[in-house]
């Protein structure tokens, strides 16, 4: 079986027009190139060219080999140059999985600035509150909160978050302020939509961890929808503090049962492998972490 590297050398020799010029192009000696051509001809069992140091004449077999392989070899060289360039400069299309409300915290200005600085990078955001299979869905990067259970993924912690309880002053005036954790069962609570019409909240307070089943008249899968419902006076929500921060600051929401919350709402950025990470991925990961840490603290 012939060596494809020898075919590539053959193409370079023909393109150069002589062994001497090919030697200057490739950095190999003319003797080395001649030996590789002899090796290729012996492995194929045909003469490919009549040669001298100044002039080449292709045989019919040589013309056929050049005609059928030159474009493919040159395409491989071009692909190799592009891949090597991708090591030095971020290139490629990144698929990024994130929660549906991701851009409520992650500023679009960051995306615009990132794309302006790296013109050979494109970003596809897959926004859903469902956890996708990174490998099956071709995801390069994902933002996830909670506990990381998949040990095959590389996870970088962005921040240690906290969920807190909050309601609008209008709701609290109408229904009263909860006096203790058990009284939440008597209130309209706002939580992710579920067929059962109820949710289990896991809280940590002065007496340790506890869990409580809550119900309510409004539920929604989107955190932003839950926030808007709470501001509208539809009940008590239990959301990450970065989502609630602006509403708490403006007074449209007030924290309730301040001694209780959930301390395990860590935010991570994850990707499939530590090996041969494309430069575009590593650049986005590092810069996105910096951006989010500035936005969340």
VODREN-335359 format. One record per residue: residue in one letter; x, y, z of N, C-alpha, C in turn. Coordinates in steps of 0.02 Angstrom, whole numbers, plus 50000, padded with zeros to 5 digits. Last residue first. Layout:
% residues N
AXYZXYZXYZ...
//
This chain:
% residues 297
X488735197552080488965199652147488875207152157X488325195251951487965191852005488175194252075X489125201851861488415203351860488055200651922X490395196751884490285203851894489545205651899X490135183651849490335185051918490255192451934X489865185351713489335183351759489515184651831X491145189151663490555193451653490015191751704X491955178151697492095184851723491505189551719X491295168251621491345167651694491475174551725X491515173051492490835172751518490825172151594X492905171551480492615178351479491895178351506X493075157551490493425162151536493085168951538X492215152951384492135150751454492445155751502X492755158951269492075160651290491975158751364X494035153151266493955160451271493265162251296X493725139551253494075141751314494015149351322X493075139651127492725137351187493065140251249X494075144151040493445147951046493065146151108X495035134151051495175140651080494545144851087X494435117951099494525123251049494625129951083X495325106551196494775111451198494905116751145X496015094051212495975097551148495395102451145X495105088451353495605087051303495475091051239X494075089551441494665093651455495165093351398X492375090151381493025086951389493565091951406X491055096651380491135089351380491825086651397X490675109051506490825107151438491065099951438X489815121451606490075114751595490205113751521X489695132551737489755132151664490105125551650X488525133951873489115131151841489105132451766X487925140052024487905140751952488555138351923X487065133252166487685135252132487585135452057X486085132852271485905134852203486525137352165X486055129452405486365124752358486205126452286X485385136052505486085137952493486415133852438X483885143552523484195137452497484895139352475X483105149752675483305150152605483575143552582X482645159452816482595153252777482795154652704X482605171252880483065166352908483085159952866X481585178652822482275180052803482785174952828X480175177952786480525172652822481275172952805X480285187852635479905185052691480295179252721X480715202852552480905196152574480485194052634X479635210852436479945210952503480125203752522X479535220052283479505213752321479845214852388X479655233152253479075229652224479005222652253X480785239252298480235238752344479615235452315X481935239452225481435244552209480845244552257X482625228552277482905235252284482395240752271X481825218052238481905219352310482165226452321X482005219052101481335220052129481365221352204X483375216352089483115222852067482425224252098X483475202952144483835208652172483525215452152X482945191252096482525195452138482825202152156X483985185552026483365186951990482925191852029X484935183652128485075188352073484455190252034X484275173952216484315181052234484515185652177X483105162552144483805164552157483845172052169X481495160852230481915161552171482635163552190X479985158552266480595155752295481105155352239X478545168952302478995165352258479625163152296X476875170152348477555170252373477995166152326X475675178852241475895174152292476615175152312X475245188752157474915182252151475165177152203X475705201852138475335200252199474995193452198X476555205152038475845206652027475405204752086X477735199852084477665207152084476935209152076X477425186352057477525188552126477445196152131X477385186551918476785184751955476835187052028X478695189751888478175194551870477525193051908X479315177951935479485184451964478925189451950X478775168351849478645167851921478775174551956X479325172851730478595172951738478405172451811X480665170451757480445177351747479685177951754X480705156651762480845160451823480605167651816X479475146651685479975151851677480075155651743X478425138351711479085135251705479645140351700X477255142551839477535143651772478235140751770X475705144651929476365141551921476605142651850X474475149652043474855151351983475525147751984X473935145652160473475146352103473825148252039X474775133052258474615139852239474175139852178X475705124052384475235124452328475115131752312X477065114352451476685120552444476225120152383X477915104752569477485104552509477055110852508X479565106552624478875108352634478505107952568X480985102252723480645102552659479895103252671X482485108252802481805105752804481515105952734X483985109452897483645108652833482935105952844X484095120053045484345115152997483915114952934X483555130153118483525123453147483735118053097X483675141553038484025141253103484055134353133X483635133552875483495138852922483875138052987X483385129252709483845128752765483725134752810X482215119952608482465126052639482945124452696X481415114852468481935112752515482265119052543X479755112552421480295117352431480765114652485X478825104552305479175103452368479755108352372X477215109152238477945108652234478225107252303X475735106152139476085107852200476835106952190X475095101152030474855107452057475185109352123X475485090051962475185089052027474895095452056X476145094651846475465091851840475105090951907X476885110751869476925103551880476225100651877X477865125451847477265121651830477375114151838X478785131751987478765129151918478155124851907X477795143152093478325138252081478295135752009X477115152152225477245152252152477855147752140X475785149952342476495149952325476585149252250X474665156152450474765154852379475505155452364X474755148352614474815153952568474815151552495X474835138052701474195141552700474185147252649X476125133852699475635129352669474935132552665X476805143252771476825143852698476305139352665X476795139752903476225143852879476245144952804X477995133552927477405129352918476815133352889X478885144152950478935140252888478315136152874X477975158353016478465152953020478425148852956X477185168952975477525169453039478065164153047X476935177952825477025171352856477435172052920X475865191852831476555189752825476625182952859X474315193052737474715192652798475415190152785X473555195552626473545188752654473965187952717X473655209252595473015205752587472995199152624X474965212552622474445216352655473775212652652X475615203752538475715202952610475185206852649X475245208752412475045201952433475085201352509X475835221452417475115220852408474865214052430X477205218652428476855221852485476095221152479X477535202252356477415209552349477095212252412X478825191252418478135192652397478055200152391X480045177952433479855185052426479135185552402X481415168252486480685169052482480515176452478X482885163552391482545166652448481795167252433X484325154252353483625155652339483305158652401X485975158052310485505156852364484805158452339X487565152252239486945156152243486515154252302X489155153952205488735150352252488115154552265X489695154452033489565157452098489155152752141X490355145851942490345153151931490195156751996X491355131651929490855135351968490915142751956X491475121251792491795126951826491255130851864X491625104451746491195109651774491615114951809X491615092551622492045097251656491605103051681X490765076851639490795083651615491305087751655X490665064951703491025064951639491115071951612X489865065751813490585066451825490985066551760X488415073151840488745069751784489495070851790X487915081151940487925073951952488295070051898X488025095852021488275092651961488335085051974X486625104252085487165099452099487365096152034X486275120852024486125115052066486745110752077X486315125351848486305126951920486125120651958X487275128151699486835124051740486875126151813X487655131051533487595134251599487085130351639X488765122951420488105123451451488165127151518X489535120751261489555123851327488845124051354X489265113051147489965114351167490015116751239X488165100451099488255106451138488985107251159X487565089951026488115093750997488245100351032X486645081951084486395088051053486945092351023X487415071551137486895069951088486665076151050X488245078751228488535075051172488005073951118X487335084851318487825088951282488095085251220X485685083551337486265079251332486785082851289X484925096851433485035093151371485655088751378X483705100251549484415098751541484515094351479X482545113351520482685106251521483435105051512X482385126551496482485124651566482585117151574X483285133451357482775129051383482925127551456X484065139151217483775141451281483195136951301X485485138651139484915134151146484615135451215X486345149651037486095148551104485475144151102X487745149850942487055147250940486835145951012X488915160950877488615158150938487895156050925X490475160950788489745161750788489465158350850X492035168650750491635164450796490895166150787X492805177450684492735170850653492345166050697X492915189250759492475189150700492385182450667X493015193450908493195187050876492745186050815X492525205850941493235204550952493475198150919X491175204450911491565209650878492315208350884X490785194450997490765193050925491165198350886X490935201351120491315195251107491345193851031X490005211751106490715213351113491145207251096X488805204451100488995208851045489735210451046X488845198151226488845194151165489065198351105X488765209351311489355204951313489405200951249X487515214151279488105218251261488735214151264X486645205451336486765204651265487355208951241X487075198751496486935204651455487105203351381X486225187951593486795188151548486665193651495X484955189551648485545190951689486155192051644X484085187051548483865191951598484455193951643X484575177051472484755183851452484435189151497X484005165451531484715166851537484885174151523X482795159351541482845166451562483565168951565X483035146051503482605150251460482685157751477X484785141551527484075142051547483695146951504X485775135251387485685139551445484945139651464X487045129351280486405127951313486355132151376X487785133751132487795135051204487105133951232X488895130151006488205129051029488205129251105X489935139850903489845136850969489095136150983X490865138650759490185139950784490095136150850X492515145950732492015140750735491345143050764X494005151950815493585151150756493055145850770X495265161450890494615158050900494215157950835X496915157550840496375162450838495705158950847X497735146550852498015153150868497475158450874X496955136050815497325135350879497575142250901X496505139750693496015139550747496335138550815X497625137550614497435144450629496955144750686X497535123850607498095126750643497955133950661X496385123250530496375120350597496945123150639X496815129450411496265132350449496255129850521X497825120750371497995127650386497445130950428X497045109250349497565109150400497755116250420X496275113750242495945112050305496455112050362X497305114850147496935120750167496575119650234X497705101450135498195106450158497835112650183X496505096250086496755094050152497275098950179X496475102549963495935103950011496145101950081X497595096649903497615103849917497065105849966X497105083549892497695084949933497735092249952X496025085449803495905082849871496495084349918X496685090349688496185094549722496065092149794X497555079349656497815085949672497315090149711X497015067049614497175068049685497375075049704X496755066249479496255063549525496405065049599X497875071949416497205074449401496695072249453X498935063949465498895071049482498195073749473X498615051549408498655052249481498585059549501X498685054849271498065052349300498055053149376X500035058649257499505063449242498845061349274X500635046349291500735052249333500205057549322X500225038549185500015036649253500085042549300X500855045149080500125044849081499865043149150X502175054849160501925049349120501165049449120X502805071449155502345066549185502195060949135X504365077649173503885075649122503455070149151X505305091149237504905085249249504445083949190X506935098349253506315097549217505975091049234X508105098949330507825105149303507125104349273X508535086649370508535091849421508185098149397X507315075649298507995078049303507975083549355X506205062049263506445067749301507175069249290X504635056249222505335056249202505635062549230X503405049149333503715054849298504425053149277X502885036749369502455042649371502745048649334X502815019849335503225025849333502765031849328X502095007949451502085011749388502585017449393X501895002049575502074997849519502055001249452X501685008049695501125008049648501255003649587X502925006449757502325003949792501725003549745X503755012749663503835005549677503215002649711X503305025949671503245022349608503305014849619X503645028949805502945029049783502855025049719X505045027849799504665023549845503935023149825X505325038149712505505031349693505115026349736X504905048849791504555047449728504705040349704X505835048049896505125047049911504725045549847X507025051149825506945044549857506205043149872X506745064249789506845059249737506745052149765X506715070249913506115070249872506165064949818X508045068449953507505065449992506865064949951X508695076049855508825068749860508275065249899X508285088849885508065085849822508165078349822X507755090450058508265090250006507985087149942X506415101150116506755094650112507275094950056X505725112750106506265112650155506625105950158X504745114950012504585110450068505115110450123X505285124049920504615125149949504505121250013X506525118449886506505125049917505835126349951X506065106549828506485106249888506485112949925X505415111449717505025108049768505415107649833X506515116149644506025120949670505595117849725X507135103549620507495108949655507005114049684X506205096149550506395093849617506735099449655X504925106449472505585103149473505725100849544X503635111049485503925110549417504605107349414X502765112549589503375116649589503705116549520X501785103149560501595110149563502205114749559X502565091449569502265093249506502075100649505X502885091949706503415091949656503145094149588X501625091249767502035097149777502595097649725X501225078549726500835084349705501255090649712X502205070849795502165070549721501795076749695X501835073349927502485075749903502495075949826X500605066649927500625073849940501275076849915X501085053649908500645056649857500645064249865X501765051950027502145052049965501745054949908X500685051650113501175057150120501605057750057X500095039750082499765045850059500225051950067X501025026150025500965031050079500655037450051X500295010949956500705017049953500535021750010X500434994050000500005000050000500445006250000
//
